[in-house]
């Protein structure tokens, strides 16, 4: 009877069955008029509240500690970042303002992704209303990315014995060159990326599996490139955790995108990646990645769709458990 009541509670109880990681500091960082839309973090937070999330559904992250950053980044690079002594070339590669406030922003984001991975391993799914800074390399940052939060989080879990194998599924418009490089010789991490080829970064270290898109590719090409690999790669690699970089920037209305991809196609992408991992009972940690639509509301709506698909995946599995339990009575 306890199991029966528990299943009813899982299906019809609290509306939000997993944790969100978020800090108001995310959108308060001063980067002047940079294209990076930090306001999207607050806007998305408010949308999630409107979905029914309550205060207890959110976790405030702590900044990543230096020892965690050093799991991925070189001591020299971390020291230069923390002391504000990056060279002009290094600052140029970063492509965004640099200040102690920005350093704290990226440490907090990295801490947020660490916490998201921890919660996903515990509950099966967690969402970071931030994260996905996949262009950062061990010895330098680039493309709006100072630290590689996803790589740090995965390495921390591996070193602490909390996972054996992880998969990073990157749906951002841009190839995660830093992530691909970091894990290129580590067989306990499988990296998958679907991205536009004829944009940044110029050099793209290969992932374990790359789906290459080109300017003008539409919904049909996008989903045809994605769908055949899921759930196959989950079943073959058998990860203990999936980290999903759910970028909103492949969208046709994004200022950096050359693709002709609709918001609905991106939602179908989310349904495939999240739903099939969850059905296979593979914990999945979701981070936002990029999104630079001229109308910021469009970026926020795409991110919100990702969260809707996470809720849908949970409820589908809960419905299956509930139905099985009823049939067994």
NORSUL-V510880 format. One record per pair of residues at least 12 apart in sequence whose ideal C-beta (glycine too) atoms are under 10 Angstrom apart, sorted by the first residue. I is the first residue (numbers start at 1). J is the second residue. Records with the same first field share a line. If there is no record, write none. Layout:
I = J + J
This chain:
3 = 321 + 325 + 328
4 = 322 + 325 + 326 + 328 + 329
6 = 321 + 325
7 = 318 + 319 + 321 + 322 + 323 + 324 + 325 + 326
8 = 318 + 322 + 325
9 = 318
10 = 314 + 315 + 317 + 318 + 319 + 321 + 322
11 = 314 + 315 + 317 + 318 + 319 + 320 + 321 + 322 + 323
12 = 315 + 318 + 322
13 = 318
14 = 52 + 53 + 54 + 56 + 57
15 = 51 + 52 + 53 + 54 + 57 + 311 + 315
16 = 48 + 51 + 52 + 53 + 54 + 56 + 57 + 58 + 127 + 307 + 310 + 311 + 314
17 = 57 + 123 + 124 + 125 + 310 + 311 + 314 + 315 + 317 + 318
18 = 57 + 119 + 120 + 122 + 123 + 124 + 125 + 126 + 127 + 284 + 286 + 307 + 310 + 311 + 313 + 314
19 = 53 + 56 + 57 + 58 + 59 + 115 + 116 + 118 + 119 + 120 + 122 + 123 + 125 + 126 + 127 + 128
20 = 44 + 45 + 48 + 49 + 53 + 57 + 58 + 59 + 116 + 119 + 126 + 127 + 128 + 129 + 286 + 307 + 310
21 = 58 + 59 + 60 + 61 + 109 + 111 + 112 + 113 + 114 + 115 + 116 + 117 + 118 + 119 + 126 + 127 + 128 + 129 + 130 + 131 + 285 + 286 + 287
22 = 41 + 42 + 44 + 45 + 48 + 53 + 57 + 58 + 59 + 60 + 61 + 112 + 116 + 127 + 128 + 129 + 130
23 = 41 + 45 + 58 + 59 + 60 + 61 + 62 + 63 + 105 + 108 + 109 + 111 + 112 + 129 + 130
24 = 41 + 42 + 45 + 60
25 = 38 + 41 + 60 + 61 + 63 + 101 + 104 + 105 + 108 + 109 + 112 + 130
26 = 38 + 39 + 40 + 41 + 42 + 44 + 45 + 61 + 105 + 108 + 109 + 112 + 128 + 129 + 130 + 131
27 = 39 + 40 + 41 + 42 + 43 + 44 + 45 + 105 + 129 + 130
28 = 41 + 42 + 101 + 105
29 = 41 + 97 + 99 + 101 + 102 + 104 + 105 + 106 + 108 + 109
30 = 97 + 99 + 101 + 102 + 105
31 = 96 + 97 + 98 + 99 + 101 + 102 + 105 + 144
32 = 96 + 97
33 = 97
34 = 95 + 96 + 97 + 144
35 = 95 + 96 + 144 + 255 + 256 + 292
36 = 95 + 96 + 97 + 144 + 290 + 291 + 292
37 = 248 + 255 + 290 + 291 + 292 + 293 + 296 + 299 + 300
38 = 105 + 130
39 = 296 + 299 + 300
40 = 129 + 130 + 248 + 288 + 291 + 292 + 293 + 296 + 297 + 299 + 300 + 302 + 303
41 = 109 + 129 + 130 + 288 + 300 + 303
42 = 129 + 300
43 = 129 + 296 + 297 + 299 + 300 + 301 + 303 + 304
44 = 127 + 129 + 130 + 288 + 291 + 299 + 300 + 301 + 302 + 303 + 304 + 306 + 307
45 = 58 + 129 + 130 + 300
46 = 300
47 = 129 + 297 + 300 + 301 + 303 + 304 + 307
48 = 127 + 129 + 303 + 304 + 307
50 = 304
51 = 304 + 307 + 308 + 311
52 = 311
53 = 307
57 = 127
58 = 129
59 = 112 + 115 + 116 + 118 + 119 + 126 + 128
60 = 108 + 111 + 112 + 115
61 = 107 + 108 + 109 + 110 + 111 + 112 + 113 + 114 + 115 + 116 + 128 + 130 + 131
62 = 107 + 108 + 111 + 112 + 114 + 115
63 = 103 + 104 + 105 + 106 + 107 + 108 + 109 + 110 + 111 + 112 + 114
64 = 106 + 107 + 108 + 109 + 110 + 111 + 112 + 113 + 114 + 115 + 147 + 149 + 152 + 153 + 156
65 = 107 + 110 + 111 + 114 + 156
66 = 78 + 79 + 82 + 107
67 = 156
68 = 107 + 110 + 111 + 114 + 147 + 149 + 152 + 153 + 155 + 156 + 159
69 = 81 + 82 + 106 + 107 + 110 + 111 + 146 + 147 + 148 + 149 + 152 + 156
70 = 138 + 152 + 155
71 = 138 + 151 + 152 + 153 + 154 + 155 + 156 + 158 + 159
72 = 110 + 136 + 137 + 138 + 147 + 148 + 149 + 150 + 151 + 152 + 153 + 154 + 155 + 156 + 178 + 179 + 182 + 183
73 = 110 + 136 + 137 + 138 + 139 + 140 + 141 + 146 + 147 + 148 + 151 + 152 + 182
74 = 137 + 138 + 139 + 140
75 = 139
76 = 138 + 139
77 = 90 + 136 + 137 + 138 + 139 + 140 + 141 + 146 + 147
78 = 138 + 139 + 147
80 = 139 + 140
81 = 94 + 98 + 102 + 103 + 106 + 107 + 140 + 141 + 146 + 147
82 = 100 + 103 + 107
83 = 103
84 = 98 + 99 + 100 + 103
86 = 98 + 140 + 141 + 146
87 = 140
89 = 140
90 = 139 + 140 + 141 + 142
91 = 141
92 = 142
93 = 135 + 137 + 140 + 141 + 142 + 143 + 145
94 = 135 + 136 + 140 + 141 + 142 + 143 + 144 + 145 + 146
95 = 135 + 141 + 142 + 143 + 144 + 145 + 200
96 = 141 + 143 + 144 + 145 + 146
98 = 141 + 146
102 = 146
103 = 146 + 147
105 = 130 + 146
106 = 133 + 136 + 141 + 144 + 145 + 146 + 147 + 148 + 149
107 = 146 + 147 + 149
108 = 130 + 149
109 = 128 + 130 + 131 + 132 + 133 + 145 + 146 + 147 + 149 + 287 + 288
110 = 130 + 131 + 133 + 136 + 146 + 147 + 148 + 149 + 150 + 151 + 152 + 153 + 156
111 = 131 + 149 + 152 + 153
112 = 128 + 129 + 130 + 131 + 149 + 153 + 287
113 = 126 + 128 + 130 + 131 + 132 + 133 + 147 + 148 + 149 + 150 + 151 + 152 + 153 + 154 + 156 + 243 + 285 + 287
114 = 128 + 131 + 149 + 150 + 152 + 153 + 154 + 155 + 156 + 157 + 285
115 = 128 + 153 + 285
116 = 128 + 129 + 130 + 131 + 149 + 150 + 153 + 243 + 285 + 286 + 287
117 = 131 + 149 + 150 + 152 + 153 + 154 + 156 + 157 + 162 + 163 + 166 + 241 + 243 + 283 + 284 + 285 + 287
118 = 153 + 156 + 157 + 160 + 162 + 285
119 = 283 + 285
120 = 153 + 157 + 241 + 242 + 243 + 244 + 282 + 283 + 284 + 285 + 286
121 = 157 + 162 + 163 + 240 + 241 + 283 + 285
122 = 162 + 283
123 = 283 + 314
124 = 277 + 278 + 281 + 282 + 283 + 284 + 313 + 314 + 317
125 = 242 + 244 + 274 + 277 + 278 + 282 + 283 + 284 + 285 + 286 + 310 + 311 + 313 + 314 + 317
126 = 283 + 284 + 285 + 286 + 287 + 310
127 = 244 + 246 + 274 + 284 + 285 + 286 + 287 + 288 + 303 + 306 + 307 + 310 + 311
128 = 149 + 150 + 153 + 243 + 246 + 285 + 286 + 287 + 288
129 = 286 + 287 + 288 + 303 + 307
130 = 149 + 287 + 288 + 289
131 = 149 + 150 + 153 + 243 + 245 + 246 + 285 + 286 + 287 + 288 + 289
132 = 145 + 148 + 149 + 150 + 170 + 171 + 172 + 176 + 179 + 243 + 244 + 245 + 246 + 247 + 286 + 287 + 288 + 289 + 290 + 291
133 = 145 + 146 + 147 + 148 + 149 + 150 + 151 + 152 + 176 + 178 + 179 + 245 + 287 + 289 + 290
134 = 148 + 149 + 150 + 151 + 168 + 170 + 172 + 174 + 175 + 176 + 177 + 178 + 179 + 180 + 182 + 191 + 193 + 245 + 247 + 287 + 289 + 290
135 = 148 + 172 + 174 + 175 + 176 + 177 + 178 + 179 + 200 + 201 + 290
136 = 148 + 149 + 150 + 151 + 152 + 176 + 177 + 178 + 179 + 181 + 182
137 = 151 + 177 + 178 + 179 + 181 + 182 + 205
138 = 151 + 178 + 181 + 182
140 = 178
141 = 178
142 = 177 + 178 + 200 + 201
143 = 174 + 176 + 177 + 178 + 200 + 201 + 290
144 = 174 + 290 + 292
145 = 174 + 176 + 177 + 178 + 179 + 290
147 = 178
148 = 176 + 178 + 179 + 181 + 182
149 = 179 + 243 + 245 + 287
150 = 166 + 168 + 170 + 176 + 178 + 179 + 182 + 183 + 191 + 243 + 244 + 245 + 285 + 287 + 289
151 = 168 + 176 + 178 + 179 + 181 + 182 + 183 + 186 + 189 + 191 + 243
152 = 182
153 = 166 + 241 + 243 + 285 + 287
154 = 166 + 167 + 168 + 179 + 182 + 183 + 186 + 188 + 189 + 241 + 243 + 285
155 = 182 + 183 + 186 + 188 + 189
157 = 240 + 241 + 243 + 285
158 = 186 + 188 + 189 + 240 + 241
162 = 240 + 241
163 = 188 + 189 + 239 + 240 + 241 + 283
164 = 188 + 238 + 239 + 240 + 241
165 = 187 + 188 + 189 + 190 + 237 + 238 + 239 + 240 + 241
166 = 183 + 186 + 188 + 189 + 190 + 191 + 237 + 239 + 240 + 241 + 242 + 243 + 283 + 285
167 = 189 + 190 + 191 + 192 + 208 + 209 + 233 + 234 + 237 + 238 + 239 + 240 + 241 + 242 + 243 + 244 + 277 + 282 + 284
168 = 180 + 182 + 183 + 189 + 190 + 191 + 192 + 193 + 207 + 208 + 239 + 241 + 242 + 243 + 244 + 245 + 285 + 287
169 = 190 + 191 + 192 + 193 + 194 + 209 + 226 + 229 + 230 + 233 + 234 + 239 + 242 + 243 + 244 + 245 + 246 + 269 + 272 + 273 + 274 + 277 + 284 + 286
170 = 191 + 192 + 193 + 194 + 195 + 207 + 210 + 243 + 244 + 245 + 246 + 247 + 287 + 289
171 = 192 + 193 + 194 + 195 + 211 + 222 + 226 + 244 + 245 + 246 + 247 + 248 + 249 + 250 + 266 + 269 + 270 + 272 + 273 + 289 + 290 + 306
172 = 193 + 194 + 195 + 196 + 245 + 246 + 247 + 248 + 249 + 250 + 287 + 288 + 289 + 290 + 291
173 = 194 + 195 + 196 + 199 + 200 + 213 + 247 + 248 + 249 + 250 + 251 + 254 + 256 + 257 + 258 + 259 + 261 + 289 + 290 + 291 + 292
174 = 193 + 195 + 196 + 199 + 200 + 201 + 204 + 247 + 249 + 250 + 256 + 257 + 289 + 290
175 = 191 + 193 + 194 + 195 + 196 + 197 + 199 + 200 + 201 + 203 + 204 + 205 + 206 + 207 + 210 + 212
176 = 191 + 192 + 193 + 195 + 201 + 204 + 205 + 207 + 245 + 247 + 289
177 = 193 + 195 + 200 + 201 + 202 + 203 + 204 + 205 + 206 + 207
178 = 201 + 205
179 = 191 + 193 + 205 + 207 + 243 + 245
180 = 193 + 201 + 204 + 205 + 206 + 207 + 208 + 210
181 = 203 + 204 + 205 + 206 + 207
182 = 205
183 = 205 + 207 + 208
184 = 205 + 206 + 207 + 208
187 = 208
188 = 237 + 239 + 240
189 = 208 + 237 + 239 + 241 + 243
190 = 207 + 208 + 209 + 233 + 234 + 236 + 237 + 238 + 239 + 242
191 = 205 + 206 + 207 + 208 + 209 + 210 + 243
192 = 207 + 208 + 209 + 210 + 211 + 226 + 229 + 230 + 233 + 234 + 237 + 242 + 244 + 245 + 273
193 = 206 + 207 + 208 + 209 + 210 + 211 + 212 + 245
194 = 207 + 209 + 210 + 211 + 212 + 213 + 222 + 223 + 225 + 226 + 229 + 247 + 250 + 269 + 273
195 = 207 + 210 + 211 + 212 + 213 + 247 + 249 + 250 + 259
196 = 212 + 213 + 214 + 215 + 216 + 217 + 249 + 250 + 256 + 257 + 258 + 259 + 261
197 = 210 + 211 + 212 + 213 + 214 + 215 + 217 + 258
198 = 212 + 213 + 214 + 215 + 216 + 258
199 = 213 + 214 + 215 + 249 + 256 + 257 + 258 + 259
200 = 256
208 = 233 + 237
209 = 229 + 232 + 233 + 237
210 = 225
211 = 224 + 225 + 226 + 228 + 229
212 = 225
213 = 225 + 226 + 250 + 258 + 259 + 261
214 = 258 + 259
215 = 257 + 258 + 259 + 260
216 = 258 + 259 + 260
217 = 250 + 258 + 259 + 260 + 261
218 = 252 + 259 + 260 + 261 + 262 + 265
219 = 252 + 259 + 260 + 261 + 262 + 264 + 265 + 266 + 268 + 269
220 = 260 + 265
221 = 259 + 260 + 261 + 265
222 = 250 + 259 + 260 + 261 + 262 + 265 + 266 + 268 + 269
223 = 261 + 265 + 266 + 268 + 269 + 272
226 = 265 + 268 + 269 + 272 + 273
227 = 268 + 269 + 272
229 = 272 + 273
230 = 269 + 272 + 273 + 275 + 276 + 277 + 280
231 = 272 + 273 + 275 + 276 + 277 + 279 + 280 + 282
232 = 276
233 = 276
234 = 273 + 276 + 277 + 279 + 280 + 282 + 284
235 = 276 + 280 + 282
237 = 282
238 = 280 + 282
239 = 277 + 280 + 282 + 283 + 284
240 = 282 + 283
241 = 277 + 282 + 283 + 284 + 285
242 = 273 + 274 + 276 + 277 + 278 + 280 + 282 + 283 + 284 + 285 + 286
243 = 283 + 284 + 285 + 286 + 287
244 = 269 + 270 + 273 + 274 + 277 + 284 + 285 + 286 + 287 + 288 + 289 + 306 + 310
245 = 273 + 285 + 286 + 287 + 288 + 289 + 290
246 = 266 + 269 + 270 + 273 + 274 + 286 + 287 + 288 + 289 + 290 + 291 + 302 + 303 + 305 + 306 + 307 + 309 + 310
247 = 266 + 269 + 287 + 288 + 289 + 290 + 291 + 299 + 302 + 303 + 306
248 = 263 + 266 + 288 + 289 + 290 + 291 + 292 + 293 + 298 + 299 + 300 + 301 + 302 + 303 + 304 + 305 + 306
249 = 261 + 266 + 289 + 290 + 291 + 292 + 293 + 299 + 302
250 = 262 + 263 + 265 + 266 + 269 + 289 + 290 + 291 + 302
251 = 263 + 265 + 266 + 291 + 292 + 293 + 298 + 299 + 301 + 302
252 = 265 + 266 + 293 + 298
253 = 292 + 293 + 294 + 295 + 298 + 299 + 302
254 = 290 + 291 + 292 + 293 + 294 + 298 + 299 + 302
255 = 291 + 292 + 293 + 294 + 299
256 = 290 + 291 + 292 + 293
257 = 290 + 291 + 292 + 293
262 = 302
263 = 293 + 298 + 299 + 301 + 302 + 305
264 = 302 + 305
266 = 302 + 303 + 305 + 306 + 309
267 = 301 + 302 + 304 + 305 + 306 + 308 + 309 + 312
268 = 305 + 309
269 = 305 + 306 + 309
270 = 286 + 302 + 303 + 305 + 306 + 307 + 308 + 309 + 310 + 312 + 313
271 = 305 + 306 + 308 + 309 + 310 + 312 + 313 + 316
272 = 309
273 = 286 + 306 + 309 + 313
274 = 286 + 306 + 307 + 309 + 310 + 311 + 312 + 313 + 314
275 = 309 + 310 + 312 + 313 + 314 + 316 + 317
276 = 313
277 = 313
278 = 309 + 310 + 312 + 313 + 314 + 316 + 317
279 = 313 + 316 + 317 + 320
281 = 317
284 = 310 + 313
286 = 303 + 306 + 307 + 309 + 310
287 = 306
288 = 302 + 303 + 306 + 307
289 = 303 + 306
291 = 303
